[in-house]
C-alpha cells in the first residue's frame, strides 16, 4: 500500500509554480499511471511544454487560462481538461489566489521523474 501527500513526495519549485509527484514509478513502481498536484501563483504560468503522454488536469481551486496548441479557454474549480498526446500546453493562474490542479497521465518513467522532481521530502 502507498499513501502519499505533499509532505512525503518529491517536488519541484519553478518560477511561479510548484509541483509534487504524488504517484509515479519512483514511489509506486507503476509504469502505467502518474498523478501530480500543482500550484500556480496568481498571474503566473506553468510554462508551455509537450510530451507523448496524454494528460488530464482537474482544477481543485482557483481560476486559470488553459492553453492547448492554438486554443485557450478559461477554467475553474471542478473543471476537467483533456490534453492530447504531443500537444503544446500550459496553464496560467488568472485569479487572486493560487490555481491548484491535479494531473493524471501515463507514467514518465524513473529517469524523467528524477529530472522533473529533484527535491525530496521524507520519502
PyMOL CGO cylinders between C-alpha atoms (Angstrom):
from pymol import cmd
from pymol.cgo import CYLINDER

trace = [
    CYLINDER, 0.00, 0.00, 0.00, 1.18, 3.50, -0.81, 0.3, 1, 1, 1, 1, 1, 1,
    CYLINDER, 1.18, 3.50, -0.81, -0.36, 6.63, 0.68, 0.3, 1, 1, 1, 1, 1, 1,
    CYLINDER, -0.36, 6.63, 0.68, 1.25, 9.92, -0.31, 0.3, 1, 1, 1, 1, 1, 1,
    CYLINDER, 1.25, 9.92, -0.31, 0.70, 13.65, 0.08, 0.3, 1, 1, 1, 1, 1, 1,
    CYLINDER, 0.70, 13.65, 0.08, 2.60, 16.90, -0.42, 0.3, 1, 1, 1, 1, 1, 1,
    CYLINDER, 2.60, 16.90, -0.42, 4.60, 16.29, 2.74, 0.3, 1, 1, 1, 1, 1, 1,
    CYLINDER, 4.60, 16.29, 2.74, 6.19, 12.99, 1.71, 0.3, 1, 1, 1, 1, 1, 1,
    CYLINDER, 6.19, 12.99, 1.71, 6.72, 13.22, -2.06, 0.3, 1, 1, 1, 1, 1, 1,
    CYLINDER, 6.72, 13.22, -2.06, 9.28, 14.58, -4.48, 0.3, 1, 1, 1, 1, 1, 1,
    CYLINDER, 9.28, 14.58, -4.48, 8.62, 18.16, -5.53, 0.3, 1, 1, 1, 1, 1, 1,
    CYLINDER, 8.62, 18.16, -5.53, 9.98, 20.95, -7.65, 0.3, 1, 1, 1, 1, 1, 1,
    CYLINDER, 9.98, 20.95, -7.65, 9.67, 24.73, -7.37, 0.3, 1, 1, 1, 1, 1, 1,
    CYLINDER, 9.67, 24.73, -7.37, 9.77, 26.67, -10.63, 0.3, 1, 1, 1, 1, 1, 1,
    CYLINDER, 9.77, 26.67, -10.63, 9.30, 30.40, -11.24, 0.3, 1, 1, 1, 1, 1, 1,
    CYLINDER, 9.30, 30.40, -11.24, 5.66, 30.96, -10.31, 0.3, 1, 1, 1, 1, 1, 1,
    CYLINDER, 5.66, 30.96, -10.31, 4.57, 27.41, -9.64, 0.3, 1, 1, 1, 1, 1, 1,
    CYLINDER, 4.57, 27.41, -9.64, 5.39, 24.25, -7.70, 0.3, 1, 1, 1, 1, 1, 1,
    CYLINDER, 5.39, 24.25, -7.70, 4.56, 20.62, -8.32, 0.3, 1, 1, 1, 1, 1, 1,
    CYLINDER, 4.56, 20.62, -8.32, 4.55, 17.38, -6.31, 0.3, 1, 1, 1, 1, 1, 1,
    CYLINDER, 4.55, 17.38, -6.31, 4.79, 13.88, -7.79, 0.3, 1, 1, 1, 1, 1, 1,
    CYLINDER, 4.79, 13.88, -7.79, 2.12, 12.08, -5.75, 0.3, 1, 1, 1, 1, 1, 1,
    CYLINDER, 2.12, 12.08, -5.75, 2.17, 8.76, -7.61, 0.3, 1, 1, 1, 1, 1, 1,
    CYLINDER, 2.17, 8.76, -7.61, 4.87, 7.75, -10.09, 0.3, 1, 1, 1, 1, 1, 1,
    CYLINDER, 4.87, 7.75, -10.09, 7.25, 4.96, -10.90, 0.3, 1, 1, 1, 1, 1, 1,
    CYLINDER, 7.25, 4.96, -10.90, 9.74, 6.30, -8.34, 0.3, 1, 1, 1, 1, 1, 1,
    CYLINDER, 9.74, 6.30, -8.34, 7.49, 5.75, -5.35, 0.3, 1, 1, 1, 1, 1, 1,
    CYLINDER, 7.49, 5.75, -5.35, 4.93, 3.19, -6.54, 0.3, 1, 1, 1, 1, 1, 1,
    CYLINDER, 4.93, 3.19, -6.54, 6.73, 1.19, -9.22, 0.3, 1, 1, 1, 1, 1, 1,
    CYLINDER, 6.73, 1.19, -9.22, 3.86, 1.93, -11.63, 0.3, 1, 1, 1, 1, 1, 1,
    CYLINDER, 3.86, 1.93, -11.63, 4.86, 2.15, -15.25, 0.3, 1, 1, 1, 1, 1, 1,
    CYLINDER, 4.86, 2.15, -15.25, 1.27, 2.96, -16.25, 0.3, 1, 1, 1, 1, 1, 1,
    CYLINDER, 1.27, 2.96, -16.25, -0.04, 5.88, -14.20, 0.3, 1, 1, 1, 1, 1, 1,
    CYLINDER, -0.04, 5.88, -14.20, 1.27, 9.06, -12.65, 0.3, 1, 1, 1, 1, 1, 1,
    CYLINDER, 1.27, 9.06, -12.65, -0.52, 11.68, -10.54, 0.3, 1, 1, 1, 1, 1, 1,
    CYLINDER, -0.52, 11.68, -10.54, 0.81, 15.11, -9.67, 0.3, 1, 1, 1, 1, 1, 1,
    CYLINDER, 0.81, 15.11, -9.67, -0.52, 18.17, -7.85, 0.3, 1, 1, 1, 1, 1, 1,
    CYLINDER, -0.52, 18.17, -7.85, 0.49, 21.65, -8.94, 0.3, 1, 1, 1, 1, 1, 1,
    CYLINDER, 0.49, 21.65, -8.94, 0.02, 25.15, -7.53, 0.3, 1, 1, 1, 1, 1, 1,
    CYLINDER, 0.02, 25.15, -7.53, 0.35, 28.16, -9.84, 0.3, 1, 1, 1, 1, 1, 1,
    CYLINDER, 0.35, 28.16, -9.84, 0.67, 31.54, -8.14, 0.3, 1, 1, 1, 1, 1, 1,
    CYLINDER, 0.67, 31.54, -8.14, -1.64, 34.42, -9.18, 0.3, 1, 1, 1, 1, 1, 1,
    CYLINDER, -1.64, 34.42, -9.18, -0.69, 35.91, -12.57, 0.3, 1, 1, 1, 1, 1, 1,
    CYLINDER, -0.69, 35.91, -12.57, 1.97, 33.21, -13.08, 0.3, 1, 1, 1, 1, 1, 1,
    CYLINDER, 1.97, 33.21, -13.08, 2.03, 30.38, -15.59, 0.3, 1, 1, 1, 1, 1, 1,
    CYLINDER, 2.03, 30.38, -15.59, 3.12, 26.80, -15.93, 0.3, 1, 1, 1, 1, 1, 1,
    CYLINDER, 3.12, 26.80, -15.93, 5.38, 27.06, -18.98, 0.3, 1, 1, 1, 1, 1, 1,
    CYLINDER, 5.38, 27.06, -18.98, 4.28, 25.75, -22.37, 0.3, 1, 1, 1, 1, 1, 1,
    CYLINDER, 4.28, 25.75, -22.37, 5.55, 22.23, -22.99, 0.3, 1, 1, 1, 1, 1, 1,
    CYLINDER, 5.55, 22.23, -22.99, 4.62, 18.97, -24.71, 0.3, 1, 1, 1, 1, 1, 1,
    CYLINDER, 4.62, 18.97, -24.71, 5.14, 15.24, -24.23, 0.3, 1, 1, 1, 1, 1, 1,
    CYLINDER, 5.14, 15.24, -24.23, 3.90, 12.00, -25.73, 0.3, 1, 1, 1, 1, 1, 1,
    CYLINDER, 3.90, 12.00, -25.73, 1.72, 11.13, -22.72, 0.3, 1, 1, 1, 1, 1, 1,
    CYLINDER, 1.72, 11.13, -22.72, -1.95, 12.11, -22.91, 0.3, 1, 1, 1, 1, 1, 1,
    CYLINDER, -1.95, 12.11, -22.91, -2.83, 14.09, -19.83, 0.3, 1, 1, 1, 1, 1, 1,
    CYLINDER, -2.83, 14.09, -19.83, -5.81, 15.25, -17.80, 0.3, 1, 1, 1, 1, 1, 1,
    CYLINDER, -5.81, 15.25, -17.80, -5.94, 18.25, -15.46, 0.3, 1, 1, 1, 1, 1, 1,
    CYLINDER, -5.94, 18.25, -15.46, -8.60, 18.56, -12.77, 0.3, 1, 1, 1, 1, 1, 1,
    CYLINDER, -8.60, 18.56, -12.77, -8.97, 22.04, -11.26, 0.3, 1, 1, 1, 1, 1, 1,
    CYLINDER, -8.97, 22.04, -11.26, -9.18, 21.78, -7.47, 0.3, 1, 1, 1, 1, 1, 1,
    CYLINDER, -9.18, 21.78, -7.47, -9.30, 25.51, -6.75, 0.3, 1, 1, 1, 1, 1, 1,
    CYLINDER, -9.30, 25.51, -6.75, -8.78, 28.87, -8.41, 0.3, 1, 1, 1, 1, 1, 1,
    CYLINDER, -8.78, 28.87, -8.41, -9.30, 30.03, -11.96, 0.3, 1, 1, 1, 1, 1, 1,
    CYLINDER, -9.30, 30.03, -11.96, -6.99, 29.71, -14.91, 0.3, 1, 1, 1, 1, 1, 1,
    CYLINDER, -6.99, 29.71, -14.91, -6.47, 30.01, -18.62, 0.3, 1, 1, 1, 1, 1, 1,
    CYLINDER, -6.47, 30.01, -18.62, -5.58, 26.67, -20.22, 0.3, 1, 1, 1, 1, 1, 1,
    CYLINDER, -5.58, 26.67, -20.22, -3.66, 26.82, -23.48, 0.3, 1, 1, 1, 1, 1, 1,
    CYLINDER, -3.66, 26.82, -23.48, -3.56, 23.77, -25.75, 0.3, 1, 1, 1, 1, 1, 1,
    CYLINDER, -3.56, 23.77, -25.75, -1.87, 24.32, -29.09, 0.3, 1, 1, 1, 1, 1, 1,
    CYLINDER, -1.87, 24.32, -29.09, -3.60, 27.37, -30.63, 0.3, 1, 1, 1, 1, 1, 1,
    CYLINDER, -3.60, 27.37, -30.63, -6.66, 27.26, -28.35, 0.3, 1, 1, 1, 1, 1, 1,
    CYLINDER, -6.66, 27.26, -28.35, -7.24, 28.79, -24.93, 0.3, 1, 1, 1, 1, 1, 1,
    CYLINDER, -7.24, 28.79, -24.93, -10.16, 28.64, -22.50, 0.3, 1, 1, 1, 1, 1, 1,
    CYLINDER, -10.16, 28.64, -22.50, -10.88, 29.92, -19.02, 0.3, 1, 1, 1, 1, 1, 1,
    CYLINDER, -10.88, 29.92, -19.02, -11.20, 27.11, -16.46, 0.3, 1, 1, 1, 1, 1, 1,
    CYLINDER, -11.20, 27.11, -16.46, -12.34, 27.00, -12.83, 0.3, 1, 1, 1, 1, 1, 1,
    CYLINDER, -12.34, 27.00, -12.83, -12.76, 24.73, -9.82, 0.3, 1, 1, 1, 1, 1, 1,
    CYLINDER, -12.76, 24.73, -9.82, -14.39, 21.45, -10.83, 0.3, 1, 1, 1, 1, 1, 1,
    CYLINDER, -14.39, 21.45, -10.83, -13.32, 21.56, -14.49, 0.3, 1, 1, 1, 1, 1, 1,
    CYLINDER, -13.32, 21.56, -14.49, -11.53, 18.60, -16.07, 0.3, 1, 1, 1, 1, 1, 1,
    CYLINDER, -11.53, 18.60, -16.07, -9.31, 19.16, -19.11, 0.3, 1, 1, 1, 1, 1, 1,
    CYLINDER, -9.31, 19.16, -19.11, -8.07, 16.56, -21.61, 0.3, 1, 1, 1, 1, 1, 1,
    CYLINDER, -8.07, 16.56, -21.61, -4.71, 17.25, -23.27, 0.3, 1, 1, 1, 1, 1, 1,
    CYLINDER, -4.71, 17.25, -23.27, -3.93, 15.10, -26.34, 0.3, 1, 1, 1, 1, 1, 1,
    CYLINDER, -3.93, 15.10, -26.34, -0.56, 13.47, -26.93, 0.3, 1, 1, 1, 1, 1, 1,
    CYLINDER, -0.56, 13.47, -26.93, 2.21, 15.83, -28.15, 0.3, 1, 1, 1, 1, 1, 1,
    CYLINDER, 2.21, 15.83, -28.15, 0.03, 18.95, -27.76, 0.3, 1, 1, 1, 1, 1, 1,
    CYLINDER, 0.03, 18.95, -27.76, 1.81, 22.09, -26.61, 0.3, 1, 1, 1, 1, 1, 1,
    CYLINDER, 1.81, 22.09, -26.61, 0.11, 23.12, -23.39, 0.3, 1, 1, 1, 1, 1, 1,
    CYLINDER, 0.11, 23.12, -23.39, 0.36, 25.22, -20.24, 0.3, 1, 1, 1, 1, 1, 1,
    CYLINDER, 0.36, 25.22, -20.24, -1.92, 26.94, -17.76, 0.3, 1, 1, 1, 1, 1, 1,
    CYLINDER, -1.92, 26.94, -17.76, -1.96, 30.43, -16.26, 0.3, 1, 1, 1, 1, 1, 1,
    CYLINDER, -1.96, 30.43, -16.26, -3.47, 31.43, -12.92, 0.3, 1, 1, 1, 1, 1, 1,
    CYLINDER, -3.47, 31.43, -12.92, -5.79, 34.35, -13.61, 0.3, 1, 1, 1, 1, 1, 1,
    CYLINDER, -5.79, 34.35, -13.61, -7.45, 34.73, -10.20, 0.3, 1, 1, 1, 1, 1, 1,
    CYLINDER, -7.45, 34.73, -10.20, -6.40, 36.37, -6.96, 0.3, 1, 1, 1, 1, 1, 1,
    CYLINDER, -6.40, 36.37, -6.96, -5.46, 33.05, -5.34, 0.3, 1, 1, 1, 1, 1, 1,
    CYLINDER, -5.46, 33.05, -5.34, -3.33, 30.08, -6.35, 0.3, 1, 1, 1, 1, 1, 1,
    CYLINDER, -3.33, 30.08, -6.35, -4.62, 27.83, -9.09, 0.3, 1, 1, 1, 1, 1, 1,
    CYLINDER, -4.62, 27.83, -9.09, -4.35, 24.25, -7.82, 0.3, 1, 1, 1, 1, 1, 1,
    CYLINDER, -4.35, 24.25, -7.82, -4.86, 21.27, -10.10, 0.3, 1, 1, 1, 1, 1, 1,
    CYLINDER, -4.86, 21.27, -10.10, -4.37, 17.52, -10.14, 0.3, 1, 1, 1, 1, 1, 1,
    CYLINDER, -4.37, 17.52, -10.14, -2.74, 15.90, -13.16, 0.3, 1, 1, 1, 1, 1, 1,
    CYLINDER, -2.74, 15.90, -13.16, -3.11, 12.29, -14.32, 0.3, 1, 1, 1, 1, 1, 1,
    CYLINDER, -3.11, 12.29, -14.32, -1.16, 10.70, -17.16, 0.3, 1, 1, 1, 1, 1, 1,
    CYLINDER, -1.16, 10.70, -17.16, 0.84, 7.66, -18.16, 0.3, 1, 1, 1, 1, 1, 1,
    CYLINDER, 0.84, 7.66, -18.16, 3.99, 7.48, -16.05, 0.3, 1, 1, 1, 1, 1, 1,
    CYLINDER, 3.99, 7.48, -16.05, 7.03, 9.36, -17.36, 0.3, 1, 1, 1, 1, 1, 1,
    CYLINDER, 7.03, 9.36, -17.36, 9.47, 6.71, -16.09, 0.3, 1, 1, 1, 1, 1, 1,
    CYLINDER, 9.47, 6.71, -16.09, 12.03, 6.93, -13.28, 0.3, 1, 1, 1, 1, 1, 1,
    CYLINDER, 12.03, 6.93, -13.28, 14.68, 8.82, -15.22, 0.3, 1, 1, 1, 1, 1, 1,
    CYLINDER, 14.68, 8.82, -15.22, 12.31, 11.59, -16.40, 0.3, 1, 1, 1, 1, 1, 1,
    CYLINDER, 12.31, 11.59, -16.40, 10.61, 11.78, -12.99, 0.3, 1, 1, 1, 1, 1, 1,
    CYLINDER, 10.61, 11.78, -12.99, 14.00, 12.39, -11.37, 0.3, 1, 1, 1, 1, 1, 1,
    CYLINDER, 14.00, 12.39, -11.37, 14.69, 15.16, -13.90, 0.3, 1, 1, 1, 1, 1, 1,
    CYLINDER, 14.69, 15.16, -13.90, 11.36, 16.93, -13.28, 0.3, 1, 1, 1, 1, 1, 1,
    CYLINDER, 11.36, 16.93, -13.28, 11.07, 16.48, -9.50, 0.3, 1, 1, 1, 1, 1, 1,
    CYLINDER, 11.07, 16.48, -9.50, 14.51, 16.98, -7.94, 0.3, 1, 1, 1, 1, 1, 1,
    CYLINDER, 14.51, 16.98, -7.94, 13.69, 17.92, -4.34, 0.3, 1, 1, 1, 1, 1, 1,
    CYLINDER, 13.69, 17.92, -4.34, 12.91, 15.28, -1.75, 0.3, 1, 1, 1, 1, 1, 1,
    CYLINDER, 12.91, 15.28, -1.75, 10.94, 15.49, 1.44, 0.3, 1, 1, 1, 1, 1, 1,
    CYLINDER, 10.94, 15.49, 1.44, 10.70, 12.46, 3.72, 0.3, 1, 1, 1, 1, 1, 1,
    CYLINDER, 10.70, 12.46, 3.72, 10.19, 9.68, 1.18, 0.3, 1, 1, 1, 1, 1, 1,
]
cmd.load_cgo(trace, "trace")
